[in-house]
Amino acid sequence: MPEDQDKSKTGPNHVAIIMDGNGRWAQQRGRPRLFGHHAGARRVREIVAACPELGVKYLTIFAFSTENWKRTQTEVSGLMTLFRKYIENEAKALLKNGVRVRFIGDRIKLDDKLVSLMDELELLTSDNDLVHLTVAINYGSRDEVTRAAQRLAFEVAQGRINYKDVDAETLSGFLDTHVLPDPDLVIRTSGEARISNFLLWQSAYAEYEFIDTLWPDFTAAEFANVLGSYGSRERRFGGVKA
């Protein structure tokens, strides 16, 4: 049986999630948007904990996009504080539970304290292998590809890579995600049917699932149901069934 047909019969190894709907969830309850973001952070803990039993080795979550700086200063500042507190509060549990954490995105606009905490958590969990959690902060796929192209162009200019040898695999090696497999499944919560500049290159052959549930209401049980739906799909990767 062809390899791609083998893959179609198994659950996703790498799931990426656009965690949308925190603000609306809070507003429905008459609370400020940051209340929803805190609820969303608690939901992350549950979904990460569910991954081993569900067979998900890699989980990538979209926490803050390059476009999210356009939000109010109050919300942006609150999110940055939330990120710092999440790392400080969850570090020991992540280490104990075998979760390896990585961060992707351009760190240049992030404050030094947050970047230091991110570096420390990556180092602290670097030997873990049960679940690989990747958090996208100040991430945008077009920005990522632009930065990768700049680094690749520099290597060509320095004579370390021949421009004739540049192909898709070469460029992939310069992406933030170069150590990760491509996602098999991308989930977006909250009913929005768009991908918002998230893992555009890596998701070329991913399956997509757009669900109405707001992120703070997205339980491990619903996660399992979505993964079950994925298992019924046939992924041909551009080929045809024999």
N, C-alpha and C positions, 0 to 999 in steps of 0.2 A: 504493500500500500504506500502511495507517495507520502512523503514527510508532511506536506501541508494538510493532507487529509487526516493524518494521525493527530495533528494539533487540534483539528476541529472537533475532536471527540473528547477533549479534556477541558478542565476549567482553566480560567485565566491565571497565568503565572504573574503577570504584572497588570495591576489595575490603577488607573489614574482617575482622580475625582476632582471635578470643579464644584467646590463646596458653596453653593449659592443659596441665598434665601435667609441669611441670618438677620438682616435688617428688617425685612418684611415680617419675619417671625416675631421680632420684638415689637414692631409697630402694631401688629394684630393684638398684642397684649397691652397696648398703651404704655410701652416702655421705650427707652432710648435705644438706638441701634446698637450701641456697645453691649447692651444687655444680651442681645442676640448673638453677638460675636463670642461672648463668654460661654453661652450655651453651646455654640458651635464647637468651641475648643473642647468642652467636655465630651461632645459626641465623637471627636477625633479619637479620644482615648478608647472609647468602646469599639470603634471600627478597627483600630490597630490591634486591639486585643483579640478580635474575632478572626483575624487573618490566618493564623496557623491552622485552626480547625477547618477553615474554608479552603485551604490549599493555596492561599495567596502569598507568594514569597516577596513580591515587590509591590509597594503601595506608594503612589505619588499624589500629593495633595496640593491644590492651588490655594495658597494662603493670602497672597497679596501680589497684584499685578503691577506692571509698569504704568498702567493707566489709573490705578487706584489712588495715586497722589492727587488726583483732581477732586477727591472727596474733601469734606470740610476738615479744617485743621484739627478740630476736636476729635473727629472720628479717626483720622490718621494717627494722631498722637496716642489715642486710646488703643489702637491696634498695635502700635509699636510697644507700648507698655505691656499689653497682653502677650505678645510674642516673648518678651523678656521673662515675664512671670511664668509662662508655660514651660520654657526651657528650665528655669530654676526649680519649678515644682515637680516636673516630670522626669528630670534627668536620672535619678536613682531608679525609678520604676522602669524606665526604658532600658537601662543597663541590666537590671535584674531579669527582665522579661525577654532578653535576647534580641532586642530591637537595635538595628544599626541605623543611625540617623545621618542623612546627608541634606545639604541645602543647595538649591540651584537658584540662579538669578544673579543680577549684577549687585554686588554689595557696596558699590561706591557711594550710594545715597543713604545707606543705613548708618545709624549712629554707632560709634566705636564700641560702646558697651554691648549692644546687641550683637555686633559682629564677633566680639570676643567670646560671648556666650555660645554663639553658633560654632565657632572654632573648637571650643572646649567640649561641646557635646559630640561633635563629630569625632574628636580624638578619643573621648571617653568610651564611646560605643563602637569603635573601629574594629574590634574583634568579634562583635556579635554577628550572627548569621541566620537567626530564625526568621526575622522579618526585616526587610530593607525599606525603611520609611524615608522618602524624599520629600522635603518641604520646599515649595517654590515661593520665594519671597523676593519682591521687586523683580519679578520674572515676567517676561513677554517673549513669545517664540520668535517674533521678528527681530527683537533686540538680541536674543541669543544667537540667531543665525548670523546677524550682522557682526557681532563680536567674534564668532567663530571664523567668519570670512576674513576679518581683519588679521587675526592670528595666523591663519593659513597664508594670507598674502605676505605677511612678514617673513614666514618661513621660506616661501618661494623667493622673495627678494634677497634673502640671505644665502640662497643657493642650497639650502638643506632639502628642499623638495623641488623636483622638476615639475613645471606647470603641466607637462604632458601626462604626468602620473596622477593628477588630481581627478578623483572621481567621487561618487556619493559616499563611499566608505571613508575616503580621506577626510572629507568635510565632517562626517559624523564623529570622527576622532577628536575634533576640536569643539564639539558641543558640550554644554554643561553636563549632559547626561551620558557622556562617552563610556562610562563604566557600567551603565544600566542596559538591560534588554529593552527593546521597544515595548510600549504598552500593548496588551492584547485587547483591553476593554477600557473605554473612557466613559465615565458616568457624570452626568450633570444633573444636579438637583434643582428644584424650584420651578420647573415647568418651562424654563427658557431653552430654546432649541438652537443654540449657537455655541461655538467653541472658544470664543473670546481670546484668541491669540495664545492658546495653550498647547504646547507640544505639537505644533503643526507638522514639523519634519518627522518626528518620531511616530506620529499616529497615522501615517500614510495608509496602513492596512489594519488599523484598529477597528474593532466594533464599537458602536456608540449606543448609549442608552440614556435617553432624556426622560426624567421622571418628575412628577408634579410635587413630590414631597419636598418641603423646605428642609435645608440641611440639619437644623437642630432636632428635627423629627425623624431623621433617617437612621433607623435602628439597625442593629446587627442582623435582626431577622429579615428586614427588608433587603439588606445587603446580600444576604444568602439567597433570597428570591431572585434578585437581579443576576447573581452569578449562575443560578440554575437556568435562567433564560438564556444566558450566554452559551451554556453547554449544549443547547439544542440547535445552535447555529452551525452552519458549515462554512468554514473559512477556506477559500480556494487560492488566495494570494495571487489573483490574476490568471489562474489556470482554470481548467474545466474538469468536471468529474468524468472519469474514464468510464 
